Amino acid sequence: MTPPSGIEQRRILKTAIPGPRSAELHARKNAAVSAGVSTGLPVYVERAGGGILVDIDGNQLIDFGSGIAVTTVGNAAPRVVERVQEQVADFTHTCFMITPYAEYVEVAEALNELTPGEHEKRSALFNSGAEAVENAVKIARSYTGRSAIVAFDHAYHGRTNLTMALTAKNMPYKHRFGPFANEIYRVPMAYPYRWPTGPENCADEAFEAFVSQLHAQVGEENTAAVIIEPIQGEGGFIVPPAGYLARVAEWCHDNGILLIADEIQTGFCRTGDWFACDREGVVPDLITTAKGIAGGLPLAAVTGRAQVMDAVHGGGLGGTYGGNPVACAGALGAIETMKAEDLPARARAIEALFVPRLRELAAKYPQIGDVRGRGAMLAVELVSDPGAKTPDAGLTAAVNRACHAAGLVTLTAGTYGNVLRFLPPLSITDELLAEGLDILEEAFAASV
């Protein structure tokens, strides 16, 4: 792994978490920033690298969050920094729709090469995951001439009006923000842990429910696209049963419906493959990417079959900042890092270290109802009654707070707020992973 410059890879706690300088800055934040922009852990970071975040009080925290799966290659990764610095010195913006530049084209070429499938592809670049999803929907509707879009229970696709309609969870994403975009329909998700008749029946029954509900309530001939996260993110790192995604893809193809794979959180080596679809050989018609694409710079993309992407009229896609040259430079540096350091393999190695420890913890604490995930995208679901699988958001919050107080950055997720998720940067050391898991075990001991 690339060594981060100047940051010792160890946890250091000089003050309580948060420290006094962070507390002072947080008071300023509350006076200056909308209350709608909340903060899960109010420590203010001044440097980061590898698996460490350094705050303004001099504390060094272990990072199991990666800025929500963004700094996959690590913060301030050398290749990203070098390319960004060069680009900033050359020019920062022209708008690709006015006077284009090579960096946008190079990112599109890389995406067309790396994303699933050997067919001819095209890409378009945007600013955020939500913007990519919105544009994927536009492209699907333009190509098919149909309007309906089908999404899944527990899905998360963004915070804009259209993507809120696609997102399943009300609080905090949708509450009091409606009315939302129409012609959006929802079907059951293959959620093995919570499937009513048991995980052994989940794949078949969930697929049958998907097909029958779409047929009855929407109609295949009205459906432009089905959008799915190969592993659901904010919904709780829900991994569908093996073969389920492939069946959905085949059914969509047979019915002239486009499959949109939302790989915004799962993409770019996070799950142990370049893309989560790769694990089962699923080739979507359109794939949306963001988060880990550019080493922390804002960039997103839609990549898809050439005939689908080219169906949109000239000027129908774009945006002032879409494919900003500095962000593109970051993406080229990040992709170079992923290739040079074989980061899919590193994600698999993290899973091999991480999952046995989580399973040991689950054997000790029955409140851990499920251990799941893939690669460096892992989670535990917490319940108060293992038999009834009653979600325990309170315990989840308590464990999360205990981790934070001990200098470990963890995140929660899940429709019911009862999932702890782990997204370490792939540049993290095995020693920091092990120490972070020790802290997690101590947090359970203090919270249960």
ROLO-32778 format. One record per residue: residue in three letters; x negated, y negated, z of N, C-alpha, C, O in turn. Coordinates in steps of 0.05 Angstrom, whole numbers, plus 5000, padded with zeros to 4 digits. Atoms other than C-alpha are relative to their C-alpha. Example, Ala and Ser with C-alpha at 12.3 -4.5 7.8 and 13.67 -1.06 7.14 Angstrom:
2
ala498250245000475450905156498249765000496149765013 ser501650244999472750215143501549785014500549565018 
***
This chain:
448
met498350245000500050005000498349755000496149755011 thr501450255001497849294987499849885028501949835040 pro500250114973495149005053500949714999500049554983 pro499150284998498748355072497749825010496249905028 ser502350174994493947775077500449865027502449715031 gly500150164976492347525146502050075022502149925042 ile498149944979497847865186499450285010499650484996 glu500549744987495948415234502550165001504650065010 gln497649835001500748995226500650135027500350375030 arg499249894975502949065297502049805013502049575007 arg498050164986508648825341498749855023497149965038 ile501050174979506948245387502349835011503649694996 leu497950164987511847935437498749805019497749895040 lys501150204983509347285466502149865017501449745038 thr497850134985516147025489502450184999502350404987 ala497549875003523147265499500949964971500049774957 ile499050035027526847375433502949915002504650065013 pro501850195013528746865411498449835019499249805043 gly501750164984523246425437500949715001502949644988 pro499150274995523745695459499949834974501849674970 arg500050165024521645395392502250084981503549914968 ser497749905016526645835355502649895011504449814996 ala497550104988532045635405500449704994502749624989 glu499850285006530444905394500949954970502649794964 leu499350035028530744975318502950104995504250004977 his497349905004537145375324502149805008504249784997 ala498250224992540444805361500249794977502449694972 arg500050195023538444355302501750134977503249994963 lys498449875021541344875254502949975006504549914987 asn497150014993548044875291501049714996503449684990 ala499150275004548244115285499949924971501149724963 ala500450095028546344095211501350184980501950104957 val499149805020548944735178502850095007503650105030 ser497349914995556044965169500250245018498550425016 ala499649774982558545425223500750264985500450484996 gly499449775016560745885167497650164992497850394984 val502549865006553446065155498850095027497449945040 ser500849904974552046505215497250134998496250184976 thr502749884999545446815237500150245019500950215042 gly500049764983544647525263497950005021498450105043 leu502350004981537947425297498649734997497049694979 pro501050285004536146685308497149975009496549805026 val502850064998528646745306499249884973500049984952 tyr500750155024525646265256497250084990495250055004 val502449875010520346585212498249794986499249624971 glu501850175014514146225188498150154982496950034963 arg501749845018510146795157501150295001502450375020 ala499249725001511447515136498350154981497450044961 gly501549835019507948095103500050285011500150335035 gly500049724991507748845104502750075013504850035001 gly497549944985512749065157500449815023501849885042 ile500050184977511948455202501149724991500549624970 leu499150285002515647795209498849845024498949935047 val501350174979511947245248501849755004502349604985 asp498250234995516446725281498449765010496049785015 ile501450254993514846015301499149995029497649815037 asp501049974973513646235373497650185002496550235023 gly502349825001508146705351500650295005498850455006 asn499249724998512147335360499850144973500350024952 gln500149845024511047895310502050235002501750405019 leu497849814999517248305296499850214978498950144956 ile499949785020517848975261502549964983504749924994 asp497950075019522148885199501350264989500150404973 phe498449785012527449425186502349894984504350034980 gly497850125014531648955145499449914971501149914954 ser500950095027527648685085501849784989502249774965 gly498250215010532248085081502450114986503350004965 ile497949845012537848575065499150114973500250054952 ala501049855023533849005016498849834978498749914955 val501150185020530548414981497050034998495950054976 thr502950005000523248445001499050294999497450375016 thr500749725003522449164978497050044997495950225009 val502949985004515249054956498449875022496049875022 gly501250144978513848675020500149704996500149614973 asn500150295002513947935036497349914989495250024997 ala502550125010508847524998498150214988495750204992 ala501649805013506548124958498049874981498849694966 pro502150145015499947934925500649954970500149744960 arg499550035028502048064853502349804995502349654975 val497850195002508547674864498949715004499649534989 val501050264993504847094896498349894977498549664969 glu501850095021499647064841501649904975501049694964 arg498550075024504647054784501749755005502049584988 val498350234994509246554819498349745001499149544991 gln501850244999503446074834499249914973499249674967 glu500850085027501246094762502449874985502049674971 gln497650105014508345974737500749725011501449544995 val499450264989509645394785498249794989499049564984 ala501950195011503445054760500549944971499849724961 asp499550055028505645134688502649844995502549624984 phe497450145000513044934692502050155017501750395020 thr498149884982518845064738502850044988504450204999 his497349975011524944994693500249864973499049654969 thr499150145024527344854623502950064993504149914977 cys497549875006533845254621499750164975499250064953 phe500549825022533245864577502049964977501350034954 met498050055021539545664539499249764982500449724961 ile500850245015536045024515497350064987497150074962 thr502649935011528645174507498950245015498150225037 pro500649754986527045904523497050035005495449864997 tyr502749954992520646204550499650305002501550465004 ala500649725003517046874548500750165025501550405022 glu499649854976518047064621502850135001503150355010 tyr497249895001525647154612500050254983501150464990 val500049785019524447604552498550245012499450475009 glu501549784988519248014589501550145022501350395024 val498449884979523848134648502250174986502750404995 ala497949855014529448344600498950264988500150474989 glu501349765012524648824564499550215022499850455017 ala500649824978522549124631502650145010502650385015 leu497449894991529849224652501050204980502050424987 asn499049815021531649544586498450265000499550474994 glu501749754998525850034595500650165025500750405023 leu499949864975526850204668502750105008502950315022 thr497449924992534350254676500850274987499750344967 pro499349735010537750934665500950014971502349824961 gly499149965028538751194594497949934980496349744984 glu501950055021534751214530501249854977499949804957 his498650145021539850844488498949714998497549615015 glu500850285004538650144460501549835020503949865024 lys498850174979539949614513499449714996497749634980 arg500450294999540548874524500349925030501750065045 ser499850114973539848464588500749715000500049574980 ala499550284996542247794613499449945029500050105047 leu501050064974539347444674501749785013502749605000 phe498450184985543047074729498649945027496350005030 asn501250094975541946814800500450185023498650205041 ser499349844976545347284849501550254992502450274969 gly498649755005548447964855502949954993503950074974 ala497250065005555447674857500349894971502249964957 glu499950115027554047284793499750224979500950224958 ala500449785019551547914759502550174998503350244976 val497549845000557848294779502249854984503549974967 glu498050155015562347734753499550024970501350064955 asn500649995028558747744687500350284988501050314965 ala499449725009559048504682502950044994503750174975 val497149985004566548444689500849854974502449954958 lys499550155024566747904635499250164975500750184956 ile501049845023562648344588501850234995502550294972 ala498349775003566948954601502749924988503750064970 arg497450095011573348574587499749914971501549974955 ser500350095028570548264524499650234981500850234960 tyr500549775018568148924496502450174996503050264974 thr497749825002574349334512502649874992504450014982 gly497450135004579748814504502150075021504450015017 arg498349934978582649074569499549825024497449695025 ser500450194978583548704634499650135027498350015045 ala500149884973583949194693497250095007495850204991 ile502649914988577849324737500750165025502250075042 val499549824978577849894786497650025018495350075009 ala502149994980573749874850500850205022503050315020 phe499649794981573250324911500349895028499449675035 asp500050064972574950314984497249975011495450115002 his502550054986569250055028497949864982495649834990 ala501850135018566149704968499249725009500749585022 tyr500850284997562149064972498749924974496850054965 his501150095026560748674908499449705000498549604979 gly500750284999559947954931502049825014504049925024 arg498450204985562947314959501449794983502749614993 thr498550195017565546934898502850104998503550315008 asn497249934999572946944884500550284987501950444998 leu499649745013572747524834498750235016499950445019 thr501449784986567647924874501250055028501050275038 met498549954976571547814938502450194995503150355012 ala497849825007577448144903499050294997500550475004 leu501249735002572848734888499150115027499150365031 thr501049924974570148754959502450095017504549975017 ala497749884985574349175007500449885027502749875037 lys499950084972572748875075501149725003500149534990 asn498950264995576848295101498149825015497349615004 met501750174983572648005158497150104999496650335004 pro499750295004568247635147500249914971500349674966 tyr500450085028568247655071502449884987502049704970 lys497650085015575447535050502049845017503849715006 his497950114982579147265111500649714994498849544996 arg498950275005583346645093498849874976498949624973 phe501250115025579746555026501750044975501049954954 gly498449945024585246804980501749764991501749555004 pro499649765016588846834933497550074983496049894976 phe502349915015583847254895500750064971503050064964 ala499549945028582947424822501750254998501650445014 asn498249785004588147904795498850214981496650194972 glu500749775017587848544754497650155012495950254998 ile502049844985583348864808501550215015503550155029 tyr498749784988585349544833498050175016495750185010 arg501749864982582649984889500850305002503250365003 val499549714997581950744894498350105023496449975032 pro501649894977579351204950497150054993496550124970 met502849945003571951284959499450285011500650365031 ala500949744990568651964968498149955024495849915020 tyr501450074975566551865041499950255016501850305032 pro500049744989564452545066500650015030502250175040 tyr499649994971564152385141502849955008503850075028 arg497350074992571152105142502150114981504550044983 trp498049885017574552525089501950165017501150335032 pro498149884982581052765121499950305003500350415025 thr500049704999580353505103497150115003496750355000 gly502749914995572853535116498149954976499149934954 pro501950065021566453395077499950214978499250154955 glu500149795020566854065041502149964978501750074956 asn497950055019573153825005499849734987501449664969 cys500050285007571053114994499649964970501149804958 ala500650055028568153154924502450054982503249884966 asp497749935018574053504891502449835006503749734987 glu497550144993579653164929499749704994501649574985 ala500450285005576652464923500149954970501249754961 phe499850045029575752554848502850034990503749874973 glu497249975008582852804840501649765008503349674993 ala498650244992585352204880499349774983501149614976 phe500950215017581251734838501550014973502649814964 val498749975027584052014772503049965002504149814985 ser497150024999591252074794501049725007502949634996 gln499150274992591651394827499549804978501249634973 leu500550195022588351034769502150054977503149854966 his498149945021592951394720502849895007504149774990 ala497250074993599351244759500349705004502349584997 gln499650284992597950534783498849804981499549564981 val501350195019593550234728500550084971501349924955 gly499949905027593550664666497349984987496049774986 glu502749995012587250884630499849804977497749674974 glu500150185023589050474568499949715008499349544991 asn500150284990589249834611497449945014496849715021 thr502350034983582649954647497549944984496750104967 ala502550085013576449584623497650155012495950244997 ala502349894987571649854675500650115027502550015041 val500249914973570550244738497349915011495249964999 ile502550094988565349924784499650155026501450175043 ile500649844976561850334837497149965008495349934991 glu502750004989555750284882499350305003500750455016 pro500849724998552050954875499750095029500350325036 ile499949974971550850894950501149745010499949535005 gln498750254992555450384982498249865021497149995039 gly501850164983551749825018501449905025501450035046 glu498750124977555649375064502250175012502950155035 gly497949824990561149905069499050215019500650355032 gly501149814980556350325111498150204990497850425002 phe502049825012551150655066501350284995500250485002 ile498449765006556351165044498850134975498750024954 val501149845022553151705001502150194990502950375005 pro498049815010558252064957498850274997496450304994 pro501149735003557652814951498650044973499249904953 ala501449945025552953094899501950074978503850234982 gly498349955023556153104831502349824996503549804974 tyr497650175001561652604847499649784979501349734962 leu500550235017558552014811499950094970500949964953 ala500249905028557052444749502850064989503350024966 arg497349945009564352674746501549744993503049734974 val498750265006566851954750498949894974500549794957 ala501250105025561951754695501150154975501850024955 glu499049845023564252324649502949944995503749914971 trp497250065004571552174661500449734987502049694969 cys499850275012570551434645499350024970500749904954 his500949985028566851614581502250134983502850044961 asp497949865015572452094560502549824995504049884977 asn497650175002577651544570499449724989501149544991 gly500750265011573950964537499849785020500249545013 ile500350194979572850624603497149965007495650165009 leu502850054994566150294619499550065030501250005047 leu500949964972562450504682497949795006495849774993 ile501950204990559049934718498850105026500250155045 ala501449924976553850164768498949755014497249615003 asp501150234985552649624821497650115016497950235037 glu502549924987545449764839498549775013496149775015 ile501250244989544249094872498550075026496349965030 gln501449924975542449414939498350264996496350295010 thr501349745003540350104915497650004980496050184980 gly501950005022535949904856497149935008496649855030 phe502850074998528449814847498650155023497550035042 cys501649824983525650414885501150045028500150215043 arg499049994973529850324948500850285009500350365031 thr498949744992532951014947498250244992499050474994 gly501949785007526851414925499950054970498350224961 asp500150005029528251334850500049704992500649535008 trp499850285009527750714807502849895005503249665013 phe497250084995535350694810501550245011500850475005 ala498649784987540151104851501450194980501750434986 cys498749845021543751344788498150224989498950434980 asp502049815012537251694767500150275014499550475001 arg500249754985537952224821501750224987500850464987 glu498349805012543652574784500249964969501950084956 gly500050045029542052334714502449854989503149884966 val497650165009548051864711499049764985497249624994 val500750235017547551354656502449814998504349874983 pro497750185001552250764667500049844974497949824961 asp499950175024554650324610498849725006497549604989 leu501150254991552849704650498950045028500050195044 ile501149984974548349634711499349725010498149564995 thr500650264988547849034757497750035020497750225036 thr502349994982541348884794499649725012500449525000 ala500850254987538848344842498250085023496550265020 lys501549944975535848364913497150074995495549894992 gly502849925001529348774905498749934973496349994970 ile501150045027528348544833497649814999495949854982 ala502050225004523847944845498449935025497449715028 gly501750054977520248014912500849785018499249675033 gly498950214983524647514947500949754986502149574999 leu499050235015526147014892502750064989503450294984 pro497249955009533346914869500150074971499649904953 leu499749915027534447324807501950235000502050395019 ala498249785003539747804782500350064970499449904954 ala499849925028541348174718502450184995503350325013 val498249805010546448554678498550134976497649994958 thr501249855022543449094633502050214990503350345006 gly498149815010547549524587499650084971497749994958 arg500149915028548849864521500149764981501649574985 ala500350235018546949404464502749924988503349684987 gln497550085013553749444430502049885020503749725012 val498250124980557249274496499049715006500649525006 met501150274993552648694515500249804977500749574982 asp499950185023552648414444502949934991503249784972 ala497350065007560248404441500949735009502949624998 val499350274990560447744478499149794980496949814969 his500650225019560647124434497749835011497249815035 gly502250184993554646654433500949785019502949655014 gly499350204980554746194493501850105022502349965041 gly498249894980559346654532498650085026499950115047 leu501549924976553846854581497849795004496849674985 gly502150194994548846404616500449865026501949965043 gly499950154976547945894670497549835002495449924993 thr502250185000543445314685497450125011495350094999 tyr502449894988538645694730499550294994497550405002 gly500249715005539746404704497450074987496749974965 gly502649935011532946724692498049785003496349744985 asn501950214995529146154722497150104997496550335005 pro502749895006521746214700498550085025496950275024 val501549934976519046224771501150275011499550445019 ala498849754990523946774792499250234981498750454990 cys500849805019522247154728497150095005496450325004 ala502849934993514847114746499950185025498350375026 gly499949844976516547394814500950294993499850485004 ala499049735008520347974781497850164986497450404991 leu502249865014514448134736497950105019496850325016 gly501949914980509848154796501150225017499650405025 ala498849784984514648584836500150264985499450474996 ile499949755016515649084779497250124997496850364998 glu502849915003508049114769499250145026497850355025 thr500749884974507349264844501450275003500150475012 met498549754998512749804842498750224984498550454992 lys501449815017509150154785497350085011496650315013 ala502849954991502050084811499950165026498150325029 glu500149874974503750324881502050235003502450345024 asp498149775000508950854861502049975023502150155041 leu498250054978514150554907502450195002503450235024 pro498049794995519451084892499050225018500450325036 ala501249804983514751584923499749915029500150065048 arg500350114973513551124982502850015014502950065038 ala497349984988521151084994500650285009501850325030 arg499549734992521551834995498450085024499350235041 ala501649954977515851865044501149875026501049995047 ile498750134977519451375090502450175009502850215033 glu497749834993525651815087499050255015500250335035 ala501049764987521452425106499149955028499350125045 leu500850074973518752065167502449925017502549995041 phe497850144986525151705186502250205008503150205031 val497649844996530752225179499750205022501650235038 pro500249824978528052755226500349865027501549975046 arg499850144975527452235281502949925005503949935028 leu497250074997534652005268501650245008503450225024 arg498549754993537052725271499450085029501250185043 glu500649954972533452825337501649825018502649915039 leu498450194984536852205363502950085001504250075021 ala497249915002543552465339500650245017502750275029 ala499749764983542453125375500149925029501450075045 lys500150094972541252735439502549845007503449855030 tyr497750184995546952235432502350074981502250024957 pro497749935017553652505407501549764989503249784971 gln498950245011555651785395499149944971500349794956 ile500950025028551651835330501550224985500850454986 gly498349815014556952155287498950094974499550324965 asp501149935026553152155222497349874995496949635003 val502550105009546152065196500050034969500550244959 arg499749985029545951895122498249794986497049624999 gly501550185016542551525066498050154982498150394981 arg501949885018536951635017497649814998497949574997 gly502450165003529751395011499749825024499949915047 ala500350204979528750755051502649845003502649605009 met497450114997536250625053501650195018503050375007 leu499049804981538550985116501849885021501749645026 ala498150114981543950925169500950215019500750455014 val498549834981547351215230502749875005502949625007 glu497350104994554851155242500650075029500450315037 leu499549964972556851075315503050015006504649864996 val497349954993563251325346500350045031498450125044 ser499649964971566251325416501150275007500850375029 asp498849744997569851985407499250174976500450154955 pro501049855023565952475363502250174987502150204962 gly497949845012572052915353501949844983502649924961 ala498150175015576652355331498549814981499849684965 lys501750185016570851965299500949715002501049574982 thr499150274994573351325331497749814997495749835012 pro502250195004568950755306499349855025501149765039 asp500850144976564850435361498249764992495849774993 ala501450245007563049735339498649885024496549755021 gly501250114977561549535410497350125006495349975012 leu502649874996556050045419498049934979495649894984 thr501850075022553249885351498849725005496449685001 ala501050274994552749145370498050005023496049865023 ala501749994976549549325437497250114992495250005001 val502649885009544149765405498549804983496149774985 asn501350205017542849235353498849775016496549695010 arg501150214983541948705407497550095015495549945017 ala502349904985537249145446497550034982495349974990 cys502349995019532949265384498949724995496449694995 his500950285004532648515371498349905023496249785020 ala501450104977530548365442497250135003495450015014 ala502549864998524948875436498249944975496050054973 gly501750085022522348565371500350184975498450204959 leu499449845024525549025319502449884986504649864997 val497850125016529748715264501650234988500750374970 thr498149815010535749165251502549864991503049634998 leu497650125012542249045214502450195006502050435008 thr497649844999549449285222501450004974500849834956 ala498449995024554349475168502550165006503050235029 gly497749824997560649875155502649855001502849635013 thr497350125000567949715143501049965029502449775034 tyr499150024972569049835218497949885018498249895043 gly502150134984562649485241498550205018497450115038 asn501149804982559950135270497650164988497150384995 val502349875013553950295226497549835005497549595000 leu502650124999546650135240498650084975498450324969 arg501349945026542850085174497149925002496349735016 phe502950044999535450115162498949974972499350144955 leu501050075027532049785102497249895002496749664995 pro502750104998524649735116498749944973499450074954 pro501550055025520149425064498350254994497350385012 leu501549765008516449965025497049965005495450155002 ser502750054993509949635045499450055030497150015038 ile500449964971510949805119498250245005498250434989 thr501749784993505950255153501550225014503650175026 asp498849784985507650935182500049945030501850025044 glu500250064972505350685249502249815009503449855031 leu497850184993510350115249502750144998504550085014 leu497549845002515850585226500450165026502650165037 ala499749834976514451045284500649835025502249905042 glu499550174977514150475334502949894999504249875020 gly497350095003520650195307502050215009504050155022 leu498249794992523950865316499950055030501950125043 asp500249994971521350895388501749795013503249845032 ile498350214990524650225400502950064997504550015015 leu497249925004531050475370501050205021503250185031 glu499349804980531051075417500349875027502249935042 glu499850144975529850615476502549835001503849805022 ala497650165001535550165453502550175005504450085018 phe497849824994540250765453500150075030502250065042 ala500149934972537950965522501149785018502349835039 ala499250234984539350265548502949924995504149785011 ser497450105008546050185513502350205004504650135007 val497949804998549750845518501150035029502850195034 
***
